Structures are given as C-alpha cells and as structure tokens.
Amino acid sequence: MHTDPASTATAVLTHVGGPANVTAVTHCMTRLRLTLADPDAADGTGLRTVPGVLGVVEDGAAWQIVLGPGVVEAVTAQVRARTVRRPPAPGADTGLPTAAPQRDDADTSLPAATPQRDGTDTGPPAATPQRGGAARLPAAPRRREATPLKTALRRIANVFVPLIPALIGCGILAGLNGLLRNAGWLPGLTPALTTVASAFMALLAVFVGYHTAREFGGTPVLGAAVAAVVVYPGVAEVTAFGAHLAPGQGGVLGALAAAFLATRVERFCRGRVPDPLDVLLTPTVTVLVPGLITLYGLMYTAGTVASAIGTAVNWLLTATGALAGLLLGGLFLPLVMLGLHQALIPIHATLIQQQGYTVLLPLLSMAGAGQVGAALAVYVRLRHDLSLRTTIRSALPAGLLGVGEPLIYGVSLPLGRPFLTACAGGAAGGAFIGCFAMLGTKVGATAIGPSGWALFPLLAGNRGPAATAAVYAGGLLTGYLVGFLATYVTLSGRAPHQGVPPEEPPPQPGAGQQPASLPGDL
C-alpha cells in the first residue's frame, strides 16, 4: 500500500507527543527510531493504526516504528525536517542528527546533554522531568520494560546501525571483487576494487569511536581520536603485558570501550576544569588518558575477548553445529520483533575482521526463510481472506530479500500460530547449515545487513563459492519447506470463510474460531 511520507510523518509525530517530544531521530533498514523526552505522552495504540506503520516496539524512551525498506528513509527525512527548530550555527558539527534536541549550537566541544557554561542547556537530556509534576501511572511499567540489559543492547545497536549502509556496500564490492579474482577477469580493476572495498573496514574502529561518543554524550571527534589508536600502525612498537601490540588488536570491541571511556573522562573534566582552560585541557586529557589506557590495557583485553569469541563460534559450529543452527535460526525472529537483533553487529564485525566473514549471519538468515514459508502457507490456506492475501503479496518480495518485518507485523504475529511455525522453519534451515558446518563446510558472509536471496553476493566459506552457495540455498529451501508445511498443518482447522470483505461487519469469534487478525491499513 503506497503512503505519502509527509502525511505518515505528520501522523507519527502526532501520536508520539508532537515534535517537541522527540529528542533523537535515526533509522535502520526498516525502522524509524525515535527517542522521546516523555514516553507517557505517546499513544502506541493510535500509532499502530497509522497507514503504513507495520508495527511499533516500545522500550521506555526508545520507540521503533516499523515502516519497511525504502519507505523508512523518506519518512525519517520528513520527521527530521519537522523536529528541527533552528538550523545549526556556522561551524556546527553537521555529522550529528538534525533532530531539534540534538546539539544545534556552534560549540561542538560539548556533548548533547551537557549544560553550557552560562547555565543554558544545549538540548534536553535523555531523561526529561515529567511536565507539571503530575503522577503518571503507566510510567512504572515502561521503566520495567527498559531493563538495564535492554537499554545497553539498544545503545550498542545505536552505535552500529548508522554504519550498516557502508558495511553493505563494501561487502558487496568485496564479494564482486572475489568473483572477478577467481574468474581471472579484469585483473587491472581488481586491485582498485580491493582498495575501495577494504578501506572502510580498515578504519571501522574510527567510525565506531565516533558514533560511540555521540551515543553516550561525548564529543564525537574525540571518541574517534581515541579509537584511532586501535588501528594506528605505530602501535606495533608498543609493548603491553610482555608482547608487542598489533594494529587493529581488539577490533571494534576495543574501539567501543576506548571511546566509551573517553566520554566518561570528558564529562568528568567539563565540570571541573576552569572556563579559560577548558578548551585546551579537556580535549588533551580526553585523548591522553583513555589513549594510554587503550594501549596498555584495553587493546590487550579486547583482543583476548575477540579471540575468545572467534574460538567459541568455531567450536560451537564444529561440535554442535546442527543444534546451534537450530537455536539461532529458531530464536532470531523474536529478537527481530523486539528490535534487539542489531546488538549482534559487534560480534559479526569481530568475526569479519578476524576470519574475513561471519558464520553467524547465514544461520540467522534462516529465520527469514521460515517466515517466507509460513506466509506462503497462509496465502494458500486462507485463500478467501482477500485483505490478508494482498498484504502477503506486497510483503513477500521484501521477505525473499531478507527484510522480514512486513511479514512479521502484517501476517504472522497478528495470526499468532504462524509466527511460531515460522520460527520452526528458521530452526530447520539453521540446523541444515549447522549440520554442514559440523561436516567441515562453513558458510559465512563478508558483510552484514542483507539476508535471504540478497545474501548470495556476500557469501564466503572454506570450500569455494559453489559449495558455499549450494549449502546456503539448501538451508533456504529447508526453511521455506518446513515453515510452509508446519503453518499449513496448524491452519488446517481454520474456517476458510473467515476472511470477509471490508464492507461487511466481521463475525464474532466463537468456539474454535479466531478473530480476524489484520489491521485494515497494512
């Protein structure tokens, strides 16, 4: 269903408490992500009825509105345009989001929620006092939802989500370059493609540091400066714990920890260094202290953790590949539904830096295959539900390309049982790929982001491109088949006439009958 981005943005802002209630705006491949000053001012129920909104995930002040690929970029631009109160001053950091509460002052040396020296506030902090002091009964449940673990995972995801487009683009170029090299084609072009595809990954730690500082309230460029220590070639001359360091040791985990430490040091200095010396001492201390700690502690520790992650993943697939694939493929859809799947990006990035590819992404991609199989079964079985079949036809292409939210929120979740059978299909596909991993054929991806059919250009493994693609295709077919059969069987008792035309009143559910499940705007 085609929707106008401007009208969708207006409706979304109306239901989240207005532009003044939005403190941050960003998006991933399918979701508009908003941070709200007062979550209780938002109307989640009304937001779900907005045409074009496929689903809503509420997590305290962090709200995710599922819009689907393509649409989310246009709606995000409209939302940002409506939340800007005044343009940034000359010299402001234009790399920051343009939502109004983000720093739009000229002084980029202060974090977004840090008071200026004259006492004015550059933007509302993450936790804004309740307006008018009125008691709000729903506040307690929302605070319980935003557990420390979920909040930490969400903030880590916020660091890596802006990097996904570059990871996808460079990964596809790396896959294309690999095909050209294996075929012996265009030998004069492949070195240039290698450079273009590899440059971003070589400096990934710097970008992680930038976004980490921005997310946790520091100056982004200072976070990037400290994280750059991790990849600087000169670290090879530094000895820590009796061994020479290696450039890139610790990878994105070390960069994440270094930049986080830098934000804490910077915020400590801001309120203590005298005003005349602040512009000189604070940046110097912020780079120096975390930089030394990174060299003589964090790089070694993060490198050990990263190596342990790689060893654990390899052992998991070699020793328990089928079981591991079953669990990962079966449980990934609930993670997507909760919006926590992006928190796995640091693990993917660590594996890509260590081994050249992540073996976890193909396993997790099987969840989308089970979702497609379940949707096809619903389409075949409930052939008289015209609204539902229209939704499936519009969402199925995205599902085949690995974008599962339209099918999750438009088909399987509203129906209930197909969501569980889709998880079963994902588990079967994951077990298929995991079984081959136990036999010695690993299937990995050189980048993160795409899945489904879109993952084929990014596939890599230890048995050559043909074997890798064949195993991955077998996993997809297994997920399609099991998802389809499990869903078809569970829907066998459903009344075929349950879908009714929109103009007729829906029948009341009776014994053994489930209510109509799809909102009319999907």
C-alpha positions as CSV (number, residue, x, y, z in Angstrom):
1,M,0.0,0.0,0.0
2,H,1.5,3.3,-1.1
3,T,1.6,6.0,1.6
4,D,2.7,9.6,1.4
5,P,5.9,10.1,3.5
6,A,4.8,13.6,4.6
7,S,1.4,12.5,5.9
8,T,2.9,9.5,7.6
9,A,5.5,11.6,9.3
10,T,2.8,14.1,10.5
11,A,0.7,11.2,11.9
12,V,3.6,9.6,13.6
13,L,4.7,12.9,15.3
14,T,1.1,13.5,16.4
15,H,1.0,10.1,18.1
16,V,4.4,10.4,19.8
17,G,3.5,13.6,21.5
18,G,4.5,16.1,18.9
19,P,7.8,17.3,17.5
20,A,8.8,18.8,20.9
21,N,8.7,15.4,22.5
22,V,11.3,13.9,20.1
23,T,14.9,14.2,21.3
24,A,16.6,12.0,18.6
25,V,15.8,10.7,15.2
26,T,17.5,7.9,13.3
27,H,16.6,4.8,11.3
28,C,17.9,1.4,10.2
29,M,16.9,-0.6,7.1
30,T,13.2,-0.8,8.1
31,R,12.6,1.1,11.3
32,L,12.2,4.7,12.3
33,R,13.9,5.0,15.7
34,L,12.8,7.8,18.0
35,T,14.0,8.8,21.4
36,L,11.2,10.6,23.4
37,A,11.6,13.0,26.2
38,D,8.3,11.9,27.8
39,P,7.2,8.4,26.7
40,D,3.9,8.7,28.5
41,A,2.9,11.4,26.1
42,A,2.9,9.0,23.2
43,D,0.0,6.9,22.0
44,G,1.2,3.5,20.9
45,T,-2.2,2.2,20.2
46,G,-3.0,5.1,17.9
47,L,0.4,4.9,16.3
48,R,-0.2,1.3,15.2
49,T,-3.3,2.5,13.3
50,V,-1.4,4.9,11.1
51,P,-1.4,3.8,7.4
52,G,2.0,2.5,6.5
53,V,3.0,1.6,10.1
54,L,3.7,-2.1,10.2
55,G,4.5,-2.3,13.9
56,V,5.7,-0.5,17.0
57,V,8.3,-1.5,19.5
58,E,8.2,0.4,22.8
59,D,11.2,0.3,25.1
60,G,11.0,3.1,27.6
61,A,12.1,6.3,25.9
62,A,13.2,4.4,22.8
63,W,10.5,3.8,20.2
64,Q,10.9,1.9,17.0
65,I,8.3,2.3,14.2
66,V,8.4,-0.4,11.6
67,L,7.8,1.1,8.1
68,G,9.7,-1.2,5.7
69,P,12.6,-0.7,3.4
70,G,12.6,2.4,1.2
71,V,9.7,4.0,3.0
72,V,11.7,4.5,6.2
73,E,14.3,6.8,4.6
74,A,11.6,9.1,3.2
75,V,9.6,9.2,6.4
76,T,12.7,9.8,8.5
77,A,13.7,12.8,6.4
78,Q,10.2,14.2,6.9
79,V,10.3,13.6,10.6
80,R,13.7,15.3,10.9
81,A,12.5,18.3,8.9
82,R,9.6,18.7,11.3
83,T,11.7,18.3,14.5
84,V,14.3,20.9,13.6
85,R,13.6,24.2,15.4
86,R,16.5,26.2,14.0
87,P,19.4,25.5,11.7
88,P,22.8,24.7,13.0
89,A,25.1,27.7,13.5
90,P,28.1,28.1,11.2
91,G,30.8,25.6,12.1
92,A,28.4,23.2,13.9
93,D,29.1,19.5,13.6
94,T,26.9,18.6,10.7
95,G,27.6,14.9,11.2
96,L,25.1,14.8,14.0
97,P,21.4,14.0,13.5
98,T,19.3,17.1,12.8
99,A,16.5,16.4,15.3
100,A,16.0,19.6,17.4
101,P,17.2,18.3,20.8
102,Q,20.5,17.3,19.3
103,R,23.1,19.9,19.6
104,D,22.4,22.6,17.1
105,D,24.7,25.2,18.7
106,A,28.1,26.2,17.2
107,D,30.1,24.8,20.1
108,T,30.7,21.2,19.2
109,S,33.0,20.6,22.1
110,L,30.2,19.8,24.4
111,P,28.1,16.7,24.5
112,A,24.4,16.9,23.5
113,A,23.0,16.9,27.1
114,T,25.8,18.9,28.8
115,P,24.9,22.4,30.2
116,Q,26.7,25.3,28.7
117,R,29.0,27.4,30.9
118,D,26.4,30.1,31.1
119,G,23.8,27.6,32.5
120,T,21.8,27.2,29.4
121,D,21.1,23.8,28.1
122,T,22.1,22.7,24.6
123,G,19.3,20.2,24.4
124,P,17.0,18.1,26.6
125,P,18.8,15.2,28.4
126,A,17.7,11.7,27.9
127,A,15.5,11.7,31.0
128,T,13.4,14.9,31.0
129,P,11.4,15.7,34.1
130,Q,7.7,15.0,33.8
131,R,5.8,18.0,32.8
132,G,3.7,19.6,35.5
133,G,4.8,17.1,38.1
134,A,1.6,15.1,37.6
135,A,1.7,11.5,38.6
136,R,1.7,9.1,35.6
137,L,0.6,5.6,36.3
138,P,1.9,3.9,33.2
139,A,5.5,5.2,33.9
140,A,6.4,2.3,36.2
141,P,5.6,-0.4,33.6
142,R,7.6,1.4,31.0
143,R,10.6,1.6,33.3
144,R,10.3,-2.1,33.9
145,E,10.4,-2.7,30.2
146,A,13.5,-0.7,29.8
147,T,15.7,-3.1,31.8
148,P,19.4,-2.3,32.1
149,L,20.3,-5.1,29.7
150,K,17.8,-4.0,27.0
151,T,18.9,-0.4,27.4
152,A,22.6,-1.4,27.0
153,L,21.8,-3.5,23.9
154,R,19.8,-0.7,22.4
155,R,22.6,1.8,22.9
156,I,25.2,-0.5,21.4
157,A,22.9,-1.1,18.5
158,N,22.6,2.7,18.1
159,V,26.3,2.8,17.6
160,F,26.4,0.3,14.8
161,V,23.1,0.9,12.9
162,P,24.4,4.1,11.2
163,L,27.4,2.0,9.8
164,I,25.2,-0.6,8.1
165,P,24.9,1.1,4.7
166,A,28.7,1.3,4.4
167,L,29.1,-2.3,5.6
168,I,26.6,-3.5,3.0
169,G,28.2,-1.5,0.1
170,C,31.7,-2.5,0.9
171,G,30.7,-6.1,1.5
172,I,29.0,-6.4,-1.9
173,L,32.1,-4.8,-3.6
174,A,34.3,-7.3,-1.7
175,G,32.1,-10.2,-2.9
176,L,32.2,-8.9,-6.5
177,N,35.9,-8.5,-6.4
178,G,36.3,-12.0,-5.1
179,L,34.3,-13.3,-8.1
180,L,36.4,-11.3,-10.5
181,R,39.7,-12.6,-9.0
182,N,38.5,-16.3,-9.0
183,A,37.4,-16.0,-12.6
184,G,40.6,-14.1,-13.7
185,W,38.6,-11.2,-15.1
186,L,39.6,-7.6,-15.2
187,P,42.9,-8.0,-13.5
188,G,43.7,-4.3,-13.9
189,L,40.5,-3.4,-11.9
190,T,40.6,-5.8,-9.0
191,P,43.3,-4.0,-7.1
192,A,41.3,-0.8,-7.2
193,L,38.2,-2.7,-6.1
194,T,40.1,-4.2,-3.2
195,T,41.2,-0.8,-2.0
196,V,37.7,0.7,-2.3
197,A,36.1,-2.3,-0.5
198,S,38.7,-2.6,2.2
199,A,39.3,1.0,3.2
200,F,36.2,1.4,5.3
201,M,36.8,-1.9,7.2
202,A,40.4,-0.9,7.9
203,L,39.1,2.3,9.6
204,L,36.0,0.8,11.1
205,A,37.3,1.4,14.6
206,V,37.4,5.1,14.0
207,F,33.8,5.3,12.9
208,V,32.8,3.1,15.9
209,G,34.5,5.5,18.2
210,Y,32.8,8.5,16.6
211,H,29.3,7.0,17.0
212,T,30.0,5.7,20.5
213,A,30.9,9.1,21.7
214,R,27.9,10.6,20.1
215,E,25.6,8.0,21.6
216,F,27.0,8.2,25.2
217,G,27.1,12.0,25.4
218,G,30.7,12.9,24.4
219,T,32.2,14.8,21.6
220,P,32.2,12.5,18.5
221,V,35.6,13.6,17.1
222,L,37.3,13.0,20.5
223,G,35.8,9.5,20.6
224,A,37.1,8.9,17.1
225,A,40.6,10.2,18.0
226,V,40.9,7.8,20.9
227,A,39.5,4.8,18.9
228,A,42.0,5.6,16.1
229,V,44.8,4.4,18.4
230,V,43.5,0.9,17.9
231,V,44.2,0.9,14.2
232,Y,47.3,3.1,14.1
233,P,50.2,1.2,12.6
234,G,52.6,2.7,15.2
235,V,51.1,0.6,18.0
236,A,53.3,-2.3,16.7
237,E,56.2,-0.5,18.6
238,V,54.3,-0.5,21.9
239,T,54.8,-3.4,24.3
240,A,52.0,-4.4,26.7
241,F,52.0,-7.4,29.0
242,G,55.3,-8.5,27.6
243,A,54.2,-8.6,24.0
244,H,54.1,-6.2,21.1
245,L,50.7,-4.9,20.2
246,A,49.3,-5.4,16.6
247,P,47.4,-2.7,14.7
248,G,43.7,-3.5,14.9
249,Q,44.1,-5.7,18.0
250,G,40.8,-5.6,19.9
251,G,38.9,-4.5,16.8
252,V,35.6,-2.9,17.2
253,L,35.3,-4.1,20.8
254,G,38.4,-2.2,21.7
255,A,37.3,0.9,19.8
256,L,33.9,0.8,21.6
257,A,35.5,0.5,25.0
258,A,38.1,3.2,24.3
259,A,35.5,5.7,23.0
260,F,33.1,5.0,25.9
261,L,36.0,5.6,28.4
262,A,36.8,8.9,26.5
263,T,33.2,10.1,27.0
264,R,33.4,9.5,30.7
265,V,36.8,11.3,31.0
266,E,35.4,14.2,29.0
267,R,32.3,14.6,31.1
268,F,34.4,14.4,34.3
269,C,36.6,17.2,33.0
270,R,33.8,19.5,31.8
271,G,32.5,20.5,35.2
272,R,35.9,20.7,36.9
273,V,38.3,22.5,34.5
274,P,38.2,26.3,34.8
275,D,36.5,28.0,31.9
276,P,39.6,29.7,30.4
277,L,41.5,26.4,30.3
278,D,38.6,24.1,29.3
279,V,39.1,24.4,25.5
280,L,42.8,23.4,25.9
281,L,42.9,20.9,28.8
282,T,39.7,19.0,28.4
283,P,40.4,17.7,24.8
284,T,44.0,17.0,25.7
285,V,43.1,14.9,28.8
286,T,40.3,13.2,27.0
287,V,42.7,12.0,24.3
288,L,45.7,11.3,26.6
289,V,44.3,9.3,29.5
290,P,41.9,7.0,27.5
291,G,44.6,6.7,24.8
292,L,47.2,5.4,27.3
293,I,44.6,3.1,28.9
294,T,43.7,1.8,25.5
295,L,47.3,1.0,24.7
296,Y,48.3,-0.6,28.0
297,G,45.0,-2.3,28.8
298,L,42.0,-2.2,26.6
299,M,43.7,-3.4,23.3
300,Y,45.1,-6.4,25.0
301,T,41.9,-7.2,26.9
302,A,39.6,-6.6,23.9
303,G,41.9,-8.6,21.7
304,T,41.6,-11.5,24.1
305,V,37.8,-11.2,24.2
306,A,37.6,-11.0,20.4
307,S,39.8,-14.1,20.0
308,A,37.6,-15.9,22.5
309,I,34.5,-15.0,20.5
310,G,36.1,-16.4,17.3
311,T,37.2,-19.6,19.1
312,A,33.8,-20.1,20.7
313,V,31.9,-19.6,17.5
314,N,34.2,-22.0,15.6
315,W,33.9,-24.6,18.4
316,L,30.1,-24.1,18.5
317,L,29.7,-24.9,14.8
318,T,32.2,-27.7,14.7
319,A,31.0,-29.5,17.8
320,T,27.3,-28.7,17.9
321,G,26.6,-27.1,14.5
322,A,23.1,-28.6,14.0
323,L,21.9,-27.7,17.5
324,A,23.5,-24.3,17.3
325,G,21.9,-23.6,14.0
326,L,18.5,-24.8,15.2
327,L,18.6,-22.5,18.2
328,L,20.0,-19.5,16.4
329,G,17.6,-19.8,13.4
330,G,14.6,-20.5,15.6
331,L,15.2,-17.7,18.1
332,F,16.1,-14.9,15.7
333,L,12.6,-13.8,14.8
334,P,11.8,-12.9,18.4
335,L,14.9,-10.8,18.6
336,V,13.9,-9.0,15.4
337,M,10.4,-8.5,16.8
338,L,11.9,-6.9,20.0
339,G,14.4,-4.8,17.9
340,L,17.4,-6.4,19.7
341,H,18.9,-8.1,16.7
342,Q,21.1,-5.1,15.9
343,A,23.0,-5.7,19.1
344,L,24.7,-8.7,17.4
345,I,26.5,-6.4,15.0
346,P,29.7,-6.1,17.1
347,I,30.0,-9.9,17.1
348,H,29.5,-10.0,13.3
349,A,32.1,-7.2,12.8
350,T,34.6,-9.0,15.1
351,L,34.3,-12.3,13.1
352,I,34.6,-10.4,9.8
353,Q,37.8,-8.7,11.0
354,Q,39.2,-12.0,12.3
355,Q,38.2,-14.5,9.7
356,G,37.0,-12.4,6.7
357,Y,33.4,-13.5,7.1
358,T,30.8,-14.1,9.8
359,V,29.4,-17.6,10.0
360,L,26.5,-16.5,12.2
361,L,24.7,-14.4,9.7
362,P,23.7,-17.2,7.3
363,L,22.3,-19.2,10.3
364,L,20.3,-16.2,11.5
365,S,19.1,-15.6,7.9
366,M,17.2,-18.8,8.0
367,A,14.6,-17.2,10.3
368,G,13.5,-15.1,7.2
369,A,13.2,-18.3,5.2
370,G,10.8,-19.8,7.7
371,Q,8.9,-16.6,7.7
372,V,8.5,-16.7,3.9
373,G,7.4,-20.3,4.0
374,A,4.8,-19.6,6.7
375,A,3.5,-16.6,4.7
376,L,3.1,-18.8,1.6
377,A,1.1,-21.3,3.6
378,V,-1.2,-18.6,4.9
379,Y,-1.6,-17.3,1.4
380,V,-2.6,-20.8,0.1
381,R,-4.7,-21.9,3.0
382,L,-6.7,-18.7,3.7
383,R,-7.5,-18.0,0.1
384,H,-10.7,-16.2,0.8
385,D,-9.1,-13.6,3.1
386,L,-8.5,-11.1,0.4
387,S,-7.0,-8.4,2.7
388,L,-4.5,-10.9,4.1
389,R,-3.5,-12.2,0.7
390,T,-3.0,-8.6,-0.5
391,T,-0.7,-8.0,2.4
392,I,1.3,-11.1,1.7
393,R,1.7,-10.3,-2.0
394,S,3.1,-6.8,-1.2
395,A,5.4,-8.0,1.6
396,L,6.7,-11.2,0.1
397,P,9.3,-9.7,-2.2
398,A,10.9,-7.9,0.7
399,G,10.8,-11.1,2.7
400,L,12.6,-13.1,0.0
401,L,15.3,-10.4,0.1
402,G,15.6,-10.8,3.9
403,V,13.5,-7.9,5.2
404,G,11.1,-9.7,7.5
405,E,9.3,-7.0,9.4
406,P,6.4,-6.5,6.9
407,L,5.6,-10.2,7.1
408,I,6.1,-10.4,10.8
409,Y,3.9,-7.5,11.7
410,G,1.5,-7.9,8.8
411,V,0.9,-11.6,8.8
412,S,2.5,-14.0,11.3
413,L,2.3,-12.0,14.6
414,P,-1.4,-11.0,14.1
415,L,-2.3,-14.6,13.4
416,G,-0.3,-16.0,16.3
417,R,0.4,-19.6,15.3
418,P,2.2,-18.8,12.0
419,F,4.8,-16.8,14.0
420,L,5.7,-20.0,15.9
421,T,5.7,-22.1,12.8
422,A,7.9,-19.5,11.0
423,C,10.4,-19.9,13.9
424,A,10.2,-23.7,13.4
425,G,11.1,-23.2,9.7
426,G,14.0,-20.9,10.7
427,A,15.2,-23.6,13.1
428,A,15.2,-26.2,10.4
429,G,17.1,-24.1,8.0
430,G,19.7,-23.2,10.6
431,A,20.1,-26.9,11.6
432,F,20.7,-27.7,7.9
433,I,23.5,-25.2,7.6
434,G,24.9,-26.1,11.0
435,C,25.0,-29.8,10.0
436,F,27.2,-29.0,7.1
437,A,29.4,-26.9,9.4
438,M,29.9,-30.0,11.5
439,L,31.0,-31.8,8.3
440,G,33.6,-29.2,7.5
441,T,31.7,-26.9,5.1
442,K,31.4,-23.4,6.6
443,V,29.1,-20.8,5.2
444,G,29.8,-17.1,6.0
445,A,29.0,-13.6,4.9
446,T,31.6,-10.9,4.2
447,A,29.2,-8.1,5.4
448,I,26.1,-7.7,7.4
449,G,22.7,-6.2,6.6
450,P,21.2,-8.3,3.7
451,S,19.9,-11.8,4.1
452,G,17.6,-14.1,2.1
453,W,18.4,-14.0,-1.6
454,A,20.3,-10.7,-1.2
455,L,23.0,-12.5,0.8
456,F,24.2,-14.6,-2.1
457,P,26.7,-11.9,-3.4
458,L,28.2,-11.7,0.1
459,L,28.7,-15.4,0.7
460,A,32.1,-16.8,1.6
461,G,33.4,-20.0,3.1
462,N,36.2,-22.6,3.2
463,R,35.0,-24.8,0.4
464,G,34.8,-22.4,-2.6
465,P,31.9,-20.2,-3.8
466,A,29.9,-23.1,-5.5
467,A,29.8,-25.3,-2.4
468,T,29.1,-22.3,-0.1
469,A,26.2,-21.1,-2.3
470,A,24.8,-24.6,-2.6
471,V,24.7,-25.2,1.2
472,Y,23.1,-21.7,1.8
473,A,20.5,-22.4,-0.9
474,G,19.7,-25.8,0.7
475,G,19.2,-24.0,4.0
476,L,16.8,-21.5,2.4
477,L,14.8,-24.3,0.7
478,T,14.6,-26.2,4.0
479,G,13.4,-23.2,5.9
480,Y,10.8,-22.5,3.2
481,L,9.5,-26.1,3.2
482,V,9.3,-26.6,6.9
483,G,7.8,-23.2,7.5
484,F,5.2,-23.9,4.8
485,L,4.3,-27.4,6.0
486,A,4.2,-26.5,9.7
487,T,2.0,-23.5,9.0
488,Y,-0.3,-25.3,6.6
489,V,-0.9,-28.1,9.1
490,T,-1.6,-25.7,12.0
491,L,-4.1,-23.8,9.9
492,S,-5.9,-26.9,8.8
493,G,-8.7,-26.3,11.3
494,R,-9.2,-22.7,10.5
495,A,-12.5,-21.9,8.8
496,P,-11.9,-21.0,5.1
497,H,-14.6,-18.3,5.1
498,Q,-13.1,-16.4,8.0
499,G,-11.8,-13.6,5.8
500,V,-14.6,-11.2,5.0
501,P,-14.9,-8.2,2.7
502,P,-14.1,-4.9,4.4
503,E,-17.7,-3.5,4.0
504,E,-19.2,-6.4,5.9
505,P,-19.0,-6.4,9.7
506,P,-16.6,-9.1,10.9
507,P,-18.2,-12.2,12.6
508,Q,-17.8,-12.5,16.3
509,P,-15.3,-15.3,17.2
510,G,-16.9,-18.4,18.5
511,A,-15.6,-21.6,19.9
512,G,-12.7,-22.9,18.0
513,Q,-12.7,-19.8,15.8
514,Q,-10.1,-17.0,15.9
515,P,-10.9,-13.3,15.3
516,A,-9.8,-11.6,12.1
517,S,-6.3,-10.5,12.7
518,L,-5.1,-7.9,10.2
519,P,-5.4,-4.2,10.7
520,G,-7.0,-2.7,7.6
521,D,-4.1,-0.3,6.9
522,L,-1.5,-3.0,6.4
